[in-house]
């Protein structure tokens, strides 16, 4: 089965003023040191307008550590110096969004938009909140507005593709992901989502091309290997499908779709030849899946079938 569960069905937005952010924060130890250093700078030079960069940088670091309250304090402090900067409101809104305070996040994004009616980031942010709250038509209108302002926006094309993808509008989603890849041929999220859609629509040749690109970008991406297994299954190469799914579980033993795919494959082989596969092993794998993901309907149904057989 194609792994839609691990698809990149989230937006591809980034925080405003990201150029101010030092990527060295990705090391926890370095991040802690930078937090302490920037915090000291902030306390010592709080009234210096030049230190908005310090506030923003520190806010990013807190976000990485999911310390949302401290991130908010940092971004809100920038308002003292830049009260009419829409990017500040975009950053504050994003923190509220991460806190699942969607109404407040939308309010902040709307403030950013009112300050700059051509702020594509604010429009994308508002569209994403609409999507998250089930307003497809509102989100669609905003994404189209963003593209009217900036037809070359990779983020806008990707986000619109994700919207279509969520609603199983395959042709429209494929068009948008292709637009992304025409501008950035190694955009990992668009490549992954497009490969998955090609698999779902039976375009195995194009799916195979994209899966090879994905392996070049990230050789041990569990979702990619799961979909490689699905491609082999579609073409009847069950041995290579099994090898691919077992490789997924070497990367991530708890990967839901690969565990189910292996159980389903073994069930198929067991039906053909009960001596080829041990029935108890299939049952144990399905129970393992349900212990982790109790709402997995496919696993529940397959378990009921095999226990009744």
N, C-alpha and C positions, 0 to 999 in steps of 0.2 A: 504494500500500500504506500502511496505517495505520502510523504510526511508534511502535511499542511500544518500540523500542530506546531512545528518548529519554524514555520515560514516567517519571513520578516514582515508580518502584518502590523507593523507599527510604523509611525512616521519616521522620517529621516531628517528631522530638524536638528539644529545645533543651537547652543546658547549664543546670545549676542556677544559681541566683543570677544569672540573666542581667540582672536589673535593675541589678546593680553595674557592668555593662559599658557603656562609653562608645562609642556607635556611630561616633564620629569616627575610630575605628581603621581604617575602611574606606579611608581615604587612606593609602597606603604611607608617605608622608613624615611624616604626623601620627603614624602608628603607630610609626615609628622613634623619633620624639621622645618619645612616651609611654613606649616601652620604656625609653629612657634615663632619663627622669624617674622612672618608677616603680621602676626598678632602684635608683636612687640613694636613693629614699625607703625601699626595703626594706632596703638595707644600713645606712642611718642609724638606722632605727627597728625593727629586726628583732624586738626583744623587747617591742614594744608590741602588745597584743592587738587594739587598734583597727585595726591594719594588716592584718587578715585581708582587708579589702576591697581593699587594694593588691595583696596576693598573688593574689587571685582575678582582679582586673582584669588583672594582668600575665600570669597564666596564659592568659586568653582571648586576649590579644594574641599570645602565643607560638603558641597554637593556630592563629590566623589565618595565621601565617607557616609553619605546619607544623613548627615547632620543638618536637617532642613531648617531648624530654628536659627542656628548660627548663620547658615547661608542667607536666610532672609535678612537678618540684622545687617550683614555686609552689604547686600544689594540695596536695601532701604536707605542705608547711610549715604549711598551715592546720590540720592535724591536731594540732599542738602546742597550739593554742588551742581547737579545737572537735573533740575526739576522738569525740564522740557525735553529731555532726551528719551525718545521712544524706546531705545534699546534697554534702558534701565527697567522700564515697565515690562518689556518682554522677558527679561531675566527674572524679575519678581514673579511674574505670572507663571513662568516655567517651574519655579520652586513650589508654588501653590499646586500646580498640576501634579508634580511628583508626590505631594502630600495628599493627593486625591481630593483637594478642595477645588473642584472644577468650576463652580460658580465664581469664586474669587479669582481664579486664574483667568477666566473669560473676561471679567471686569478689568483686570490689568491689561490684557491684550487689547481690549477695546480702547483703553486710555492711550495705549501706544498708537493705535490706528487713528484716533482722533488727532493726535499730535502730528501724524504724517500719513496722509491718506494713500500714499504710494509705498508704504512700508510693507514689502512682500512678506517679510518674516511675521509681522503681526497678523496679516491676513491668513497665512498658513496656520498660525497658532489658533486663531479663532475657528478656522475650518476644522482643525483636529478636535477641538472641544465639541463642536457640533457633531462630528462623527462619533466621538466617544459617548455622547448622550443620545444617539440614535436619530439625529437629524440629517438624513442622507442628502436631501435636497438642499438644505442650507450649506452643508459642507461642500457639496458639488459646486454650488454657485460661487463660494469663496475660492475654491481651488482654481476655477476658471477665471476668476477675477485676478488672482495672482499671476496666472499664465498670460493674461492680457497685458499686464504690466511688465512682465519679464518672461517672454516666450522661451528663453534659453535656460530658465531656472531648472536645474536638475532636481532640486528638492521638491518643487511644485509638481513636476511630472511624476516623480516617484510617489509622492503622497496621493496624487489622484489615482495612480495605478493601484495603490494599496486600497483605496476606497472602493474601486471597482472590484478588486480581488475579494474583498470581504463579502461583497454581495454576489459573488460568482458570475460576474459579468466578464467572462474570460476574454473575449475579443477586445473589449475596451481596455482591460488591464494589460493585455499583451502589447497593445499599441503604445501605452504609456511607458512600460518597461523598455520597449525597443527605443523609444525616444531618449530615455536615460542612457542606454548603452550606446546610442549614436553619439552622445557627448562625452561619455566616460565608459569605454569598453570593458573596464575592469571594476565596475561598480558592483561590489560583492552582493549587496542585498537585492538589487534588481536582477542580477544574473541568477541568483538562487531562486527568486520568485518566478522568473520567466522559465527557468528549466523545469520547475515544478508544474507550471501551467502547461508546458509542452507535453510533459508526461501525462497529465490529466486529459489532454485533448488528443493523445495518440500520436503526437509528432515526435517519435522516438529519435529520429536522426538529429533534429535540432537540439533536443534535450541532451543527447550524448555530447554534442559539441560544447554546450554550456557547462555540463558537469566536469568535463576535462579542464575547462578554464578555472572552475571553482577549486579543483584539486591543486591546480598550480598556485592559486591565491592562498589557500589554506588546506594543506594536505590531509589534516586529521579533523575536518569538520564533520561532526556526527550526522547532521541532517543531510549533507551531501552524500555521504556513504549510504545512508538509508535509502535515498532516492536512486543511487546507483543500483542497489539491490532490487528496487522496484523495476528499474529498467531491464535488468537481467531477467526478472520474473516475467515481464511482459513479452520478452523475446524467447522465453521457454528455457533459458539456461538456469535451472534451479540450483545447480551446484554453486555457480558463481554468485547467485543471489544470496544463498545461505552464507557463503564466505564473506560477502559484503556486510550482511547484517551482524554476523559474529564480530567483524572488525568494529562495527559501531559499538557493540557492547564491550569491546576491549577499551574503547575510548571513554564510554559512559555506560556502565552496567545498568543504569536505571532508565535509559532512554526508552520512553513508552512505546513509540511506534515500531522500533526495531524489535523489541521483545514480542510485541503482538505479531509482527510479520513472521518472525521465526516460529512462533506457536502455530500460526495459520498454515505456514509451509509444511511443518511437521504433521499437522492434522491432515493436510492434503495427501502427503506421502503415506500416512497411516491408513487412510481410506483406501488407497491403491493397494497397499500391502501391509497388513497389521504387524507383520514380523519386522518390517524395516525400521519402525520407530516404536519406542516404548511409550505407551499411552500415558503412563503415570508422569512421565517427564513433561508431557504437554500440559497436563492438568496442573502440575506444580508451577510451570511458568505462567500460566493464566492466573493462578491464585496469587502469584508474586506480583503480577501487573495490577491486579485488583487491590492488593494490600497497599500499593502506592497510589493508584489512580482508581478509586472505587466507583467513579462515574463513567468509566470506560465501557460503553454499551457494547462495543464489538467484542471485547474480551468476555463480558458477562454472557453474551449470546453464544459465543463459541464454546465456553465452558459448559453451558447447559446442554449444548448439542453433543459434546463428546462424553459427558457423564451419562447422558441418556442412551448413548450408542451401545 
